[in-house]
Amino acid sequence: MNTLAAKNASISRNGRCILRDATVSLSSGQLLSIVGPNGSGKSTLLRTLAGLWQASDGEVLLNGQPIQSLSRKDVAKRIAFVPQESLMDFSFTVGEIVAMGRHPHRGRFSRETATDREAVENALERCDVVQLRHRLVTTLSGGERQRVVIARGLAIDPEFILLDEPTANLDVEHGLEVLELCSTLAKDGKAVAFATHDLNAVARYASSVVLVQGGKLIDAGDREHVLSRKNVEEVFRVRAELVATDEGHPVYVFHRRTENYQSVSE
């Protein structure tokens, strides 16, 4: 089983600690969601797990090895980080952008192999962008670009897939497709983590949750425990109701707090 873990990891930027003593583990077959308000440290935690930001204290371990001891190429083969937004100001086609995901597996001047082509085709199909293959990325909508960026990450065929707000720029249909894709990838044995503030997406799809606020881990564990009404109300500063859909999925309904509102105790 593949495991990616942060142990008491802290991140400082410009003399300010923006992530404190984070201990998180992500394993094969797991769909983990990192949840919190805007600016709570979700993206920082993802970037730390991906090895993009080095912990100032603590460590990140990839299958038991300190991630900083591994080559950048080796890490790039095994961990795909999909940012919320990617700059695509050059006139590459969608097919060319997705094919760039195969670069960690090839030398600088190596020819594309059959394995490369198969991985690219699979990624295009899974993200529903086959029909955009020959379009220039500069002509795409924000939602189309997001799906292309996710496809580029999938083309790597990594062990770990880390996505930062993957549905932020998507319409409802494609947002659900991305979440269902994340669920399918986890069921296929990939280790998947996504950061979001959409609690209803988490309640429906995630198997485990990390709750962050102000750069601190408030709670971690199974979805029902972490997203308790008490935790949600305290972290997001709202009044919350939890109801069930016709299919049995839990859904949160939020209300602004009144001045005399008393938060739940459990």
C-alpha positions in Angstrom: 0.0 0.0 0.0 1.3 3.4 -0.9 1.3 6.1 1.8 1.9 9.8 1.8 2.1 11.4 5.2 2.8 14.7 6.8 4.1 14.4 10.4 4.0 17.6 12.6 4.6 19.6 9.4 4.7 23.4 9.7 5.1 26.0 6.9 6.3 29.5 7.3 6.1 32.3 4.7 7.6 35.8 5.0 8.2 35.2 8.7 4.6 34.0 9.4 3.5 30.5 10.2 0.7 29.5 7.9 0.5 25.8 8.8 1.1 24.4 12.2 2.0 20.9 13.3 -0.1 19.1 10.6 -0.2 15.4 10.8 -2.1 13.8 7.9 -1.9 10.4 6.1 -3.2 9.5 2.7 -3.1 5.9 1.5 -4.1 3.8 -1.6 -7.8 3.5 -2.1 -8.6 6.6 0.1 -10.6 9.6 -0.9 -9.6 12.3 1.5 -11.0 15.8 1.6 -9.3 18.8 3.2 -12.0 21.2 4.3 -12.0 24.7 5.8 -13.0 28.3 5.1 -11.1 30.4 2.6 -7.6 31.1 3.8 -7.6 28.3 6.3 -4.5 26.5 5.0 -6.1 23.9 2.7 -3.9 24.7 -0.3 -0.8 25.0 1.9 -1.4 21.5 3.2 -1.8 20.1 -0.3 1.3 21.8 -1.5 3.2 20.5 1.5 2.0 16.9 0.9 3.0 17.3 -2.8 6.5 18.3 -1.8 6.2 21.6 -3.6 6.7 23.5 -0.3 9.3 22.2 2.1 8.2 22.0 5.7 10.1 24.3 8.0 9.4 21.9 10.9 8.3 18.3 10.8 8.5 16.2 7.6 6.6 14.6 4.7 7.1 10.9 4.0 6.5 9.2 0.7 6.2 5.4 1.5 8.3 6.0 4.6 11.0 8.1 2.8 11.5 11.8 3.4 10.1 13.4 0.3 13.0 15.9 0.1 15.4 13.0 -0.2 13.8 11.9 -3.5 14.5 13.5 -6.9 12.0 15.9 -8.2 11.5 13.7 -11.2 10.7 10.7 -9.1 8.2 12.7 -7.0 6.6 14.0 -10.2 6.0 10.5 -11.4 4.3 9.5 -8.3 2.4 12.6 -7.1 0.1 14.7 -9.4 -0.8 18.1 -8.0 -3.7 19.8 -9.8 -3.9 23.5 -8.9 -7.1 25.5 -8.8 -5.9 27.7 -11.6 -3.2 27.2 -14.2 -1.8 29.9 -16.5 -2.2 28.8 -20.1 -1.2 31.8 -22.2 0.6 29.9 -25.0 -1.1 28.5 -28.0 -0.8 24.8 -27.3 -3.6 22.4 -28.2 -5.5 20.5 -25.5 -3.8 17.3 -26.7 -0.4 18.8 -26.4 -1.2 20.1 -22.8 -2.4 16.7 -21.6 0.6 15.0 -23.3 2.9 17.2 -21.1 1.8 15.1 -18.2 4.0 12.3 -19.5 7.2 14.3 -19.3 8.3 12.9 -15.9 8.3 9.4 -17.6 10.4 10.5 -20.6 13.8 11.9 -21.2 14.0 15.5 -22.6 14.4 14.3 -26.2 12.7 10.9 -26.0 10.0 10.0 -28.5 6.4 9.4 -27.4 5.7 5.7 -26.7 2.6 3.6 -27.0 2.3 3.7 -23.2 2.4 7.5 -23.4 -0.3 7.7 -26.0 -2.5 5.3 -24.1 -2.2 7.3 -20.9 -3.1 10.5 -22.7 -6.1 9.0 -24.4 -7.3 7.6 -21.1 -7.0 11.0 -19.4 -8.8 12.8 -22.3 -11.7 10.4 -22.1 -12.0 10.4 -18.3 -12.1 14.2 -18.1 -14.5 14.5 -21.1 -12.2 16.6 -23.2 -11.7 14.3 -26.2 -13.7 16.6 -28.4 -11.4 19.5 -27.4 -8.2 17.7 -28.5 -7.4 20.0 -31.3 -8.6 23.2 -29.7 -6.1 25.8 -28.5 -6.2 26.1 -24.8 -6.4 29.9 -25.1 -9.9 29.5 -26.6 -11.3 27.4 -23.8 -13.7 28.5 -21.0 -12.5 28.4 -17.4 -14.4 25.1 -16.8 -12.9 23.5 -19.9 -9.4 24.6 -18.9 -9.9 23.0 -15.5 -10.8 19.7 -16.9 -7.8 19.8 -19.2 -5.5 20.5 -16.2 -7.0 17.5 -14.4 -6.5 15.4 -17.5 -2.8 16.4 -17.6 -2.4 15.3 -14.0 -4.1 11.9 -14.8 -1.9 11.4 -17.8 1.1 11.0 -15.3 -0.6 7.8 -14.0 0.5 8.8 -10.5 0.1 6.9 -7.2 -1.2 10.1 -5.5 -3.6 12.7 -7.0 -3.9 16.0 -5.1 -6.5 18.5 -6.3 -6.9 22.0 -5.1 -10.6 23.2 -5.4 -11.1 20.9 -8.5 -14.8 22.0 -9.0 -14.3 25.7 -8.4 -14.7 26.8 -12.1 -17.0 24.0 -13.2 -20.7 24.0 -13.9 -22.9 21.5 -11.8 -22.7 18.7 -14.3 -19.0 18.7 -14.8 -18.4 19.3 -11.1 -20.2 16.1 -10.3 -18.3 14.3 -13.0 -15.0 15.4 -11.5 -16.1 14.3 -8.0 -17.3 11.0 -9.3 -14.0 10.6 -11.2 -12.1 11.2 -7.9 -14.3 8.5 -6.3 -13.7 6.0 -9.1 -9.9 6.6 -9.0 -9.9 5.9 -5.3 -11.9 2.7 -5.8 -9.3 1.7 -8.5 -6.6 2.0 -5.9 -5.3 5.5 -6.3 -4.8 7.7 -3.3 -6.8 10.9 -3.9 -7.1 14.1 -1.9 -9.0 17.3 -2.8 -9.3 20.6 -1.0 -12.7 22.3 -1.0 -15.0 24.4 1.1 -18.1 22.6 -0.4 -19.3 20.6 2.5 -22.0 18.9 0.5 -19.5 17.6 -2.0 -17.5 16.2 0.9 -20.5 14.7 2.6 -21.4 12.8 -0.5 -18.1 11.6 -1.8 -15.2 11.7 0.7 -14.4 8.7 2.8 -12.3 10.7 5.3 -11.9 14.4 6.1 -9.3 16.8 7.5 -10.8 20.0 8.9 -8.5 23.1 9.1 -8.9 26.6 10.4 -6.4 29.4 10.7 -3.5 27.1 9.6 -4.4 24.5 12.3 -5.8 21.0 12.1 -9.1 21.1 14.0 -10.0 17.4 13.5 -9.3 14.5 11.2 -10.9 11.1 10.6 -14.1 9.7 9.2 -16.6 12.0 7.6 -19.4 11.6 10.1 -17.1 12.4 13.0 -15.2 15.4 11.5 -18.2 17.0 9.9 -20.3 17.0 13.0 -22.7 19.8 13.4 -20.7 21.2 16.3 -17.5 21.3 14.2 -19.2 22.8 11.2 -20.9 25.5 13.1 -17.7 26.5 15.1 -15.4 26.5 12.1 -17.7 28.1 9.5 -19.6 30.3 11.9 -23.0 29.4 10.7 -26.1 27.6 11.9 -26.3 24.2 10.2 -28.9 21.6 9.5 -28.2 18.1 8.1 -30.9 16.5 6.0 -31.0 13.4 3.9 -31.8 13.3 0.2 -34.1 10.8 -1.5 -30.9 8.7 -2.3 -29.8 8.9 1.4 -27.0 11.3 0.9 -26.5 13.8 3.7 -26.9 17.5 2.7 -26.1 20.6 4.8 -28.4 23.6 4.9 -26.8 26.7 6.2 -28.3 29.8 7.9 -26.7 32.9 9.2 -26.4 33.0 13.0 -28.7 35.3 15.0 -27.3 37.3 17.9 -28.8 35.0 20.5 -28.0 31.7 18.7 -26.4 29.0 20.9 -24.1 26.6 19.1 -24.8 22.9 19.6 -22.7 21.1 22.2 -22.3 17.8 20.4 
